[in-house]
């Protein structure tokens, strides 16, 4: 494991004190071609967050600009293999050609419902609001990673984002007080 992975794991262990933190390989497949050594750091429920948290590890090292890279976080009610698949898929996509780089405000299709019968079928790349700014940046000697949130959204929410902007959509999320770990939550639109 490289310096970035060790720094990220330490950052997460410090942030999620009292939670079980482990490291899993991504879903087998072509991700290894683009992000060799890709891992998902999984954090179990605990005092800081009642659900499960998944954080990519490897994107920041592979797709970095002047020592700055991006990793991704996904939150969920239950531990499920589909979350590893989603993290792996997003890492593979992000580490592809430059036009595929994911950043704040982008939307990426999941290719299926987040869970069976869920209307959420894409991720909004957002700031990690559930955890705050102290979570968002992880630093190490030769660089840093910004951790962005994969927030599951519906097609109608994506359409609102396109037509009215990110701030409008995020304001609606706040106003409706969405449970972002609920795959069956109603659309805010």
Wavefront OBJ file of the C-alpha trace (Angstrom):
o trace
v 0.000 0.000 0.000
v 1.222 3.472 -0.795
v 1.585 6.636 1.259
v -1.805 7.967 0.152
v -3.619 4.784 1.233
v -1.957 4.796 4.654
v -2.776 8.473 5.139
v -6.387 7.951 4.051
v -6.892 4.960 6.323
v -5.378 6.874 9.251
v -7.584 9.883 8.473
v -10.678 7.663 8.490
v -9.683 5.782 11.650
v -9.163 9.111 13.439
v -12.430 10.553 12.151
v -14.472 7.421 12.889
v -13.057 6.555 16.304
v -15.146 3.812 17.902
v -16.147 2.336 14.520
v -14.883 -0.867 12.929
v -12.689 0.116 9.958
v -11.526 -2.507 7.491
v -10.127 -2.590 3.984
v -11.582 -4.674 1.165
v -10.515 -5.269 -2.421
v -12.691 -3.768 -5.105
v -14.931 -6.001 -7.174
v -12.760 -8.132 -9.493
v -12.531 -6.814 -13.017
v -10.871 -4.165 -15.147
v -10.460 -1.626 -12.313
v -7.006 -3.116 -11.654
v -5.899 -1.923 -15.107
v -6.712 1.699 -14.262
v -6.312 1.755 -10.473
v -3.783 -0.934 -9.480
v -4.216 -1.914 -5.846
v -7.674 -0.326 -5.633
v -9.328 -0.858 -2.256
v -12.503 0.150 -0.476
v -12.217 1.201 3.141
v -15.399 0.126 4.904
v -16.530 1.736 8.150
v -19.220 0.103 10.248
v -21.898 1.874 12.287
v -20.773 3.622 15.450
v -20.922 6.776 17.512
v -20.235 9.198 14.658
v -22.547 7.710 12.011
v -25.308 5.129 12.383
v -24.950 3.627 8.902
v -22.205 2.102 6.791
v -19.558 4.185 5.054
v -17.443 3.164 2.051
v -14.431 5.181 0.890
v -12.412 4.532 -2.259
v -8.645 4.197 -1.937
v -6.412 4.498 -4.974
v -8.065 7.134 -7.154
v -6.106 10.019 -5.623
v -2.781 8.356 -6.415
v -3.644 7.430 -9.987
v -5.550 10.519 -11.101
v -3.651 13.305 -9.368
v -2.773 16.782 -10.497
v 0.150 18.409 -8.677
v -0.340 16.091 -5.691
v -4.090 16.714 -5.506
v -6.455 13.813 -6.087
v -10.005 12.767 -5.369
v -11.486 9.836 -3.471
v -15.168 9.030 -3.043
v -17.437 8.218 -0.101
v -20.767 6.386 -0.182
v -23.112 6.047 2.801
v -25.748 3.343 3.277
v -28.115 1.842 5.844
v -26.827 -1.703 5.417
v -23.603 -3.421 4.442
v -24.056 -4.812 0.943
v -21.898 -6.087 -1.907
v -23.561 -3.584 -4.263
v -21.752 -0.754 -2.468
v -18.376 -2.334 -3.247
v -19.509 -2.672 -6.847
v -20.549 0.999 -6.967
v -17.264 2.171 -5.470
v -15.307 0.023 -7.927
v -17.367 1.233 -10.891
v -16.862 4.887 -9.969
v -13.120 4.419 -9.483
v -12.843 2.725 -12.879
v -14.821 5.496 -14.570
v -12.946 8.320 -12.813
v -9.549 6.836 -13.708
v -10.430 6.607 -17.397
v -9.809 9.248 -20.056
v -9.640 12.859 -18.785
v -13.178 13.693 -19.960
v -14.451 11.083 -17.450
v -12.957 12.740 -14.350
v -15.623 13.130 -11.685
v -15.864 16.312 -9.636
v -18.251 18.274 -7.459
v -21.614 18.758 -9.178
v -21.199 15.951 -11.717
v -23.743 13.143 -12.055
v -22.836 9.565 -12.959
v -25.392 6.851 -13.810
v -25.268 3.701 -11.693
v -26.558 1.525 -14.536
v -29.232 -0.015 -12.300
v -31.336 1.095 -9.336
v -29.226 1.775 -6.218
v -31.196 -1.119 -4.684
v -34.009 -3.158 -6.230
v -37.044 -0.948 -6.844
v -35.200 2.219 -5.790
v -35.907 5.318 -7.875
v -32.311 6.438 -7.183
v -30.299 5.273 -10.172
v -27.411 7.738 -10.392
v -24.925 9.477 -8.096
v -24.551 13.196 -7.600
v -20.919 13.987 -6.808
v -21.363 16.257 -3.804
v -19.514 17.667 -0.845
v -19.551 15.198 2.070
v -22.170 17.166 4.034
v -22.951 14.404 6.567
v -19.370 14.588 7.848
v -18.327 18.202 7.401
v -15.181 19.927 6.136
v -12.780 18.178 8.552
v -13.618 14.913 6.789
v -13.358 16.284 3.255
v -9.574 16.665 2.970
v -6.919 14.069 3.781
v -3.276 15.159 3.562
v 0.080 13.389 3.435
v 3.647 14.536 2.781
v 3.482 14.528 -1.008
v -0.147 15.470 -1.578
v -3.744 15.435 -0.500
v -7.105 13.994 -1.481
v -10.489 15.618 -1.484
v -13.177 13.125 -0.486
v -16.397 13.683 -2.427
v -19.757 12.099 -1.685
v -21.587 9.744 -4.034
v -25.158 10.808 -3.208
v -27.814 8.573 -4.821
v -30.405 10.645 -6.693
v -33.362 10.137 -9.020
v -33.723 11.086 -12.670
v -36.118 13.908 -11.708
v -33.529 15.273 -9.260
v -30.869 15.125 -11.973
v -33.189 17.006 -14.309
v -33.717 19.699 -11.661
v -29.937 19.974 -11.268
v -29.531 20.479 -15.018
v -32.360 23.030 -15.249
v -32.084 24.952 -11.956
v -28.566 24.283 -10.674
v -26.826 22.450 -7.866
v -27.690 24.993 -5.179
v -31.419 24.640 -5.892
v -31.259 20.851 -5.657
v -29.181 20.884 -2.470
v -31.576 23.430 -0.916
v -34.468 21.068 -1.610
v -32.563 18.201 0.009
v -32.125 20.364 3.118
v -35.721 21.594 3.085
v -37.149 18.064 2.753
v -34.588 16.668 5.241
v -33.973 13.603 3.097
v -32.705 10.382 4.615
v -29.808 9.947 2.215
v -29.219 6.354 3.375
v -32.767 5.306 2.397
v -32.770 3.741 -1.081
v -36.568 4.079 -1.198
v -36.785 7.733 -0.232
v -39.182 9.792 -2.314
v -37.763 12.174 -4.868
v -37.660 15.805 -3.705
v -39.033 16.850 -7.115
l 1 2 3 4 5 6 7 8 9 10 11 12 13 14 15 16 17 18 19 20 21 22 23 24 25 26 27 28 29 30 31 32 33 34 35 36 37 38 39 40 41 42 43 44 45 46 47 48 49 50 51 52 53 54 55 56 57 58 59 60 61 62 63 64 65 66 67 68 69 70 71 72 73 74 75 76 77 78 79 80 81 82 83 84 85 86 87 88 89 90 91 92 93 94 95 96 97 98 99 100 101 102 103 104 105 106 107 108 109 110 111 112 113 114 115 116 117 118 119 120 121 122 123 124 125 126 127 128 129 130 131 132 133 134 135 136 137 138 139 140 141 142 143 144 145 146 147 148 149 150 151 152 153 154 155 156 157 158 159 160 161 162 163 164 165 166 167 168 169 170 171 172 173 174 175 176 177 178 179 180 181 182 183 184 185 186 187 188 189
